[in-house]
Amino acid sequence: MNHPVLSLHDVRREYRVGAGTVAAVRGVSLDVGAGEWVAVVGPSGCGKSTLLHLLGAVDRATAGTVRVNGADVGAMPDAEATAFRLRTVGFVFQRFYLMPTLTARENVELPMAEARVPTRERRERARELLAYVGLGARGDHRPAQLSGGEQQRVAIARALANRPALLLADEPTGELDARTGAEIVELLGRLNADGTTIVVVTHDDSLARAARRVVRMRDGVVEDDSGARP
């Protein structure tokens, strides 16, 4: 394995529910090397999405350590974690979460504007990314003028805007029909071939098969991590 972009050691996440606690993640240890493409699969409620939120510094572990690019994300104050997410982690969600009043190009520019990238540089970067995802001619369209697959491509371009070390995707094909979902799987494959490290949570068998490594979870633990592919 290349140097780990992600390194988890005995990570646990518990939530208070009434007078008791629920363990969503129960002692997960996992390394993901630079350039890997990992699919995390398992039944609903097994802890997949909780794990993804821990990887992206959106949530904090109850115990154990989560390191992303060598940084202990659990030890970061909130403001530092927010800045870290902006520059180091790209997120792709099932429901796109594009700003409806902004054009595709403006949506892609948004995280760069938050990172204070100069206007000319971020506009050029947004044009390059939209061309990369096959939407070079759709930059002036708003989300309502785009298909679901096109919106997800814009969301992927936005996630890549600040050149993150890690791309995290939560059910990225979940809102798409089979043909459009296959196009997104193909795009993720191209991103990975170009060097992007990807961790995706999915119920989509075709997406899991396309990944280079499959991690299976059940009841908050890693049940199997033998799914590496040559």
Contacts in CASP RR format, 6 or more apart in sequence:
PFRMAT RR
TARGET T0000
AUTHOR 0000-0000-0000
METHOD contacts of the structure
MODEL  1
MNHPVLSLHDVRREYRVGAGTVAAVRGVSLDVGAGEWVAVVGPSGCGKST
LLHLLGAVDRATAGTVRVNGADVGAMPDAEATAFRLRTVGFVFQRFYLMP
TLTARENVELPMAEARVPTRERRERARELLAYVGLGARGDHRPAQLSGGE
QQRVAIARALANRPALLLADEPTGELDARTGAEIVELLGRLNADGTTIVV
VTHDDSLARAARRVVRMRDGVVEDDSGARP
1 31 0 8 1.000
1 33 0 8 1.000
1 36 0 8 1.000
2 33 0 8 1.000
2 34 0 8 1.000
2 35 0 8 1.000
2 36 0 8 1.000
3 33 0 8 1.000
3 34 0 8 1.000
4 31 0 8 1.000
4 32 0 8 1.000
4 33 0 8 1.000
4 34 0 8 1.000
4 67 0 8 1.000
4 70 0 8 1.000
5 32 0 8 1.000
5 33 0 8 1.000
5 34 0 8 1.000
5 35 0 8 1.000
5 36 0 8 1.000
5 68 0 8 1.000
5 69 0 8 1.000
5 165 0 8 1.000
5 166 0 8 1.000
5 197 0 8 1.000
6 30 0 8 1.000
6 31 0 8 1.000
6 32 0 8 1.000
6 33 0 8 1.000
6 55 0 8 1.000
6 66 0 8 1.000
6 67 0 8 1.000
6 68 0 8 1.000
6 166 0 8 1.000
6 197 0 8 1.000
6 199 0 8 1.000
7 30 0 8 1.000
7 31 0 8 1.000
7 32 0 8 1.000
7 65 0 8 1.000
7 66 0 8 1.000
7 67 0 8 1.000
7 70 0 8 1.000
8 28 0 8 1.000
8 29 0 8 1.000
8 30 0 8 1.000
8 31 0 8 1.000
8 54 0 8 1.000
8 55 0 8 1.000
8 64 0 8 1.000
8 65 0 8 1.000
8 66 0 8 1.000
8 67 0 8 1.000
9 29 0 8 1.000
9 64 0 8 1.000
9 65 0 8 1.000
10 27 0 8 1.000
10 28 0 8 1.000
10 29 0 8 1.000
10 63 0 8 1.000
10 64 0 8 1.000
10 65 0 8 1.000
11 25 0 8 1.000
11 27 0 8 1.000
11 28 0 8 1.000
11 29 0 8 1.000
11 51 0 8 1.000
11 54 0 8 1.000
11 61 0 8 1.000
11 63 0 8 1.000
11 64 0 8 1.000
11 65 0 8 1.000
11 66 0 8 1.000
12 23 0 8 1.000
12 25 0 8 1.000
12 26 0 8 1.000
12 27 0 8 1.000
12 28 0 8 1.000
12 61 0 8 1.000
12 62 0 8 1.000
12 63 0 8 1.000
12 64 0 8 1.000
13 23 0 8 1.000
13 24 0 8 1.000
13 25 0 8 1.000
13 50 0 8 1.000
13 54 0 8 1.000
13 59 0 8 1.000
13 61 0 8 1.000
13 62 0 8 1.000
14 21 0 8 1.000
14 22 0 8 1.000
14 23 0 8 1.000
14 24 0 8 1.000
14 62 0 8 1.000
15 21 0 8 1.000
15 22 0 8 1.000
15 24 0 8 1.000
23 220 0 8 1.000
24 45 0 8 1.000
24 47 0 8 1.000
24 50 0 8 1.000
24 220 0 8 1.000
25 47 0 8 1.000
25 50 0 8 1.000
25 51 0 8 1.000
25 54 0 8 1.000
25 61 0 8 1.000
25 220 0 8 1.000
25 221 0 8 1.000
26 219 0 8 1.000
26 220 0 8 1.000
26 221 0 8 1.000
27 63 0 8 1.000
27 64 0 8 1.000
27 220 0 8 1.000
27 221 0 8 1.000
28 51 0 8 1.000
28 217 0 8 1.000
28 220 0 8 1.000
28 221 0 8 1.000
28 222 0 8 1.000
29 222 0 8 1.000
30 215 0 8 1.000
30 222 0 8 1.000
30 225 0 8 1.000
32 38 0 8 1.000
32 197 0 8 1.000
32 199 0 8 1.000
33 197 0 8 1.000
34 165 0 8 1.000
34 195 0 8 1.000
34 197 0 8 1.000
35 192 0 8 1.000
35 195 0 8 1.000
35 196 0 8 1.000
35 197 0 8 1.000
35 198 0 8 1.000
36 197 0 8 1.000
36 198 0 8 1.000
36 212 0 8 1.000
36 213 0 8 1.000
37 188 0 8 1.000
37 189 0 8 1.000
37 192 0 8 1.000
37 197 0 8 1.000
37 198 0 8 1.000
37 200 0 8 1.000
37 210 0 8 1.000
37 211 0 8 1.000
37 212 0 8 1.000
37 213 0 8 1.000
38 198 0 8 1.000
38 199 0 8 1.000
38 200 0 8 1.000
38 211 0 8 1.000
38 212 0 8 1.000
38 213 0 8 1.000
38 214 0 8 1.000
38 215 0 8 1.000
39 200 0 8 1.000
39 201 0 8 1.000
39 202 0 8 1.000
39 207 0 8 1.000
39 208 0 8 1.000
39 210 0 8 1.000
39 211 0 8 1.000
39 213 0 8 1.000
39 214 0 8 1.000
39 215 0 8 1.000
40 48 0 8 1.000
40 51 0 8 1.000
40 52 0 8 1.000
40 199 0 8 1.000
40 200 0 8 1.000
40 201 0 8 1.000
40 202 0 8 1.000
40 215 0 8 1.000
40 217 0 8 1.000
41 48 0 8 1.000
41 201 0 8 1.000
41 202 0 8 1.000
41 203 0 8 1.000
41 208 0 8 1.000
41 214 0 8 1.000
41 215 0 8 1.000
41 216 0 8 1.000
41 217 0 8 1.000
42 48 0 8 1.000
42 203 0 8 1.000
42 216 0 8 1.000
42 217 0 8 1.000
42 218 0 8 1.000
43 218 0 8 1.000
44 203 0 8 1.000
46 217 0 8 1.000
46 218 0 8 1.000
46 219 0 8 1.000
46 220 0 8 1.000
47 217 0 8 1.000
47 220 0 8 1.000
48 201 0 8 1.000
48 217 0 8 1.000
49 170 0 8 1.000
49 201 0 8 1.000
50 59 0 8 1.000
51 201 0 8 1.000
51 217 0 8 1.000
52 168 0 8 1.000
52 170 0 8 1.000
52 199 0 8 1.000
52 201 0 8 1.000
53 59 0 8 1.000
54 60 0 8 1.000
54 61 0 8 1.000
54 66 0 8 1.000
55 66 0 8 1.000
55 68 0 8 1.000
55 89 0 8 1.000
55 166 0 8 1.000
55 168 0 8 1.000
55 199 0 8 1.000
56 68 0 8 1.000
56 73 0 8 1.000
56 85 0 8 1.000
56 89 0 8 1.000
56 91 0 8 1.000
56 166 0 8 1.000
56 168 0 8 1.000
57 66 0 8 1.000
57 68 0 8 1.000
57 73 0 8 1.000
57 74 0 8 1.000
57 76 0 8 1.000
57 81 0 8 1.000
57 84 0 8 1.000
57 85 0 8 1.000
57 89 0 8 1.000
58 85 0 8 1.000
60 73 0 8 1.000
60 74 0 8 1.000
61 74 0 8 1.000
65 72 0 8 1.000
65 74 0 8 1.000
66 72 0 8 1.000
66 73 0 8 1.000
66 74 0 8 1.000
67 73 0 8 1.000
68 84 0 8 1.000
68 88 0 8 1.000
68 89 0 8 1.000
68 165 0 8 1.000
68 166 0 8 1.000
69 88 0 8 1.000
69 165 0 8 1.000
69 166 0 8 1.000
71 84 0 8 1.000
71 88 0 8 1.000
73 81 0 8 1.000
73 84 0 8 1.000
74 81 0 8 1.000
76 84 0 8 1.000
85 91 0 8 1.000
86 111 0 8 1.000
86 114 0 8 1.000
86 115 0 8 1.000
86 162 0 8 1.000
87 115 0 8 1.000
87 162 0 8 1.000
87 164 0 8 1.000
88 164 0 8 1.000
88 165 0 8 1.000
88 166 0 8 1.000
89 164 0 8 1.000
89 165 0 8 1.000
89 166 0 8 1.000
89 167 0 8 1.000
89 168 0 8 1.000
90 159 0 8 1.000
90 160 0 8 1.000
90 162 0 8 1.000
90 164 0 8 1.000
90 166 0 8 1.000
90 167 0 8 1.000
90 168 0 8 1.000
91 159 0 8 1.000
91 168 0 8 1.000
91 169 0 8 1.000
91 170 0 8 1.000
92 152 0 8 1.000
92 155 0 8 1.000
92 156 0 8 1.000
92 159 0 8 1.000
92 167 0 8 1.000
92 168 0 8 1.000
92 169 0 8 1.000
92 170 0 8 1.000
92 172 0 8 1.000
93 155 0 8 1.000
93 169 0 8 1.000
93 170 0 8 1.000
93 171 0 8 1.000
93 172 0 8 1.000
94 170 0 8 1.000
94 171 0 8 1.000
94 172 0 8 1.000
94 174 0 8 1.000
94 175 0 8 1.000
95 175 0 8 1.000
96 143 0 8 1.000
96 148 0 8 1.000
96 151 0 8 1.000
96 152 0 8 1.000
96 154 0 8 1.000
96 155 0 8 1.000
96 175 0 8 1.000
97 155 0 8 1.000
98 104 0 8 1.000
98 107 0 8 1.000
98 143 0 8 1.000
98 151 0 8 1.000
98 154 0 8 1.000
98 155 0 8 1.000
98 158 0 8 1.000
99 106 0 8 1.000
99 107 0 8 1.000
99 110 0 8 1.000
99 143 0 8 1.000
100 142 0 8 1.000
100 143 0 8 1.000
100 144 0 8 1.000
101 142 0 8 1.000
102 110 0 8 1.000
102 142 0 8 1.000
103 139 0 8 1.000
103 140 0 8 1.000
103 141 0 8 1.000
103 142 0 8 1.000
104 130 0 8 1.000
104 135 0 8 1.000
104 138 0 8 1.000
104 139 0 8 1.000
104 140 0 8 1.000
104 141 0 8 1.000
104 142 0 8 1.000
104 143 0 8 1.000
104 146 0 8 1.000
104 150 0 8 1.000
104 154 0 8 1.000
104 157 0 8 1.000
105 123 0 8 1.000
105 126 0 8 1.000
105 127 0 8 1.000
105 130 0 8 1.000
105 139 0 8 1.000
105 140 0 8 1.000
106 126 0 8 1.000
107 143 0 8 1.000
107 154 0 8 1.000
107 155 0 8 1.000
107 158 0 8 1.000
108 125 0 8 1.000
108 126 0 8 1.000
108 129 0 8 1.000
108 130 0 8 1.000
108 154 0 8 1.000
108 157 0 8 1.000
108 158 0 8 1.000
108 161 0 8 1.000
109 122 0 8 1.000
109 123 0 8 1.000
109 125 0 8 1.000
109 126 0 8 1.000
109 161 0 8 1.000
110 158 0 8 1.000
110 161 0 8 1.000
111 158 0 8 1.000
111 161 0 8 1.000
111 162 0 8 1.000
112 121 0 8 1.000
112 122 0 8 1.000
112 125 0 8 1.000
112 126 0 8 1.000
112 161 0 8 1.000
112 162 0 8 1.000
113 122 0 8 1.000
115 162 0 8 1.000
117 125 0 8 1.000
117 162 0 8 1.000
122 161 0 8 1.000
125 161 0 8 1.000
126 157 0 8 1.000
126 161 0 8 1.000
127 136 0 8 1.000
129 157 0 8 1.000
129 158 0 8 1.000
129 160 0 8 1.000
129 161 0 8 1.000
130 136 0 8 1.000
130 138 0 8 1.000
130 139 0 8 1.000
130 154 0 8 1.000
130 157 0 8 1.000
132 157 0 8 1.000
133 153 0 8 1.000
133 154 0 8 1.000
133 156 0 8 1.000
133 157 0 8 1.000
133 187 0 8 1.000
134 153 0 8 1.000
135 150 0 8 1.000
135 153 0 8 1.000
135 154 0 8 1.000
135 157 0 8 1.000
138 146 0 8 1.000
138 150 0 8 1.000
141 150 0 8 1.000
143 151 0 8 1.000
143 154 0 8 1.000
146 154 0 8 1.000
147 180 0 8 1.000
148 175 0 8 1.000
148 176 0 8 1.000
148 180 0 8 1.000
149 176 0 8 1.000
149 180 0 8 1.000
149 181 0 8 1.000
149 183 0 8 1.000
149 184 0 8 1.000
152 172 0 8 1.000
152 173 0 8 1.000
152 175 0 8 1.000
152 176 0 8 1.000
152 180 0 8 1.000
152 184 0 8 1.000
153 184 0 8 1.000
153 187 0 8 1.000
156 172 0 8 1.000
156 184 0 8 1.000
156 187 0 8 1.000
156 188 0 8 1.000
156 191 0 8 1.000
159 167 0 8 1.000
160 167 0 8 1.000
160 191 0 8 1.000
160 196 0 8 1.000
165 197 0 8 1.000
166 197 0 8 1.000
166 198 0 8 1.000
166 199 0 8 1.000
167 191 0 8 1.000
167 196 0 8 1.000
167 197 0 8 1.000
167 198 0 8 1.000
167 199 0 8 1.000
168 198 0 8 1.000
168 199 0 8 1.000
168 200 0 8 1.000
169 188 0 8 1.000
169 198 0 8 1.000
169 199 0 8 1.000
169 200 0 8 1.000
169 201 0 8 1.000
169 202 0 8 1.000
170 200 0 8 1.000
170 201 0 8 1.000
171 201 0 8 1.000
171 202 0 8 1.000
171 203 0 8 1.000
171 204 0 8 1.000
172 184 0 8 1.000
172 188 0 8 1.000
172 200 0 8 1.000
172 202 0 8 1.000
172 207 0 8 1.000
173 180 0 8 1.000
173 181 0 8 1.000
173 184 0 8 1.000
173 185 0 8 1.000
173 202 0 8 1.000
173 204 0 8 1.000
173 206 0 8 1.000
173 207 0 8 1.000
174 181 0 8 1.000
174 203 0 8 1.000
174 204 0 8 1.000
176 184 0 8 1.000
178 206 0 8 1.000
181 204 0 8 1.000
181 206 0 8 1.000
181 207 0 8 1.000
182 206 0 8 1.000
185 204 0 8 1.000
185 206 0 8 1.000
185 207 0 8 1.000
185 210 0 8 1.000
188 198 0 8 1.000
188 200 0 8 1.000
188 207 0 8 1.000
188 210 0 8 1.000
189 210 0 8 1.000
191 198 0 8 1.000
192 198 0 8 1.000
192 212 0 8 1.000
198 211 0 8 1.000
200 207 0 8 1.000
200 211 0 8 1.000
202 208 0 8 1.000
208 214 0 8 1.000
211 229 0 8 1.000
212 228 0 8 1.000
212 229 0 8 1.000
213 225 0 8 1.000
213 227 0 8 1.000
213 228 0 8 1.000
213 229 0 8 1.000
214 224 0 8 1.000
214 227 0 8 1.000
215 222 0 8 1.000
215 224 0 8 1.000
215 225 0 8 1.000
215 227 0 8 1.000
216 222 0 8 1.000
216 223 0 8 1.000
216 224 0 8 1.000
216 225 0 8 1.000
217 223 0 8 1.000
END
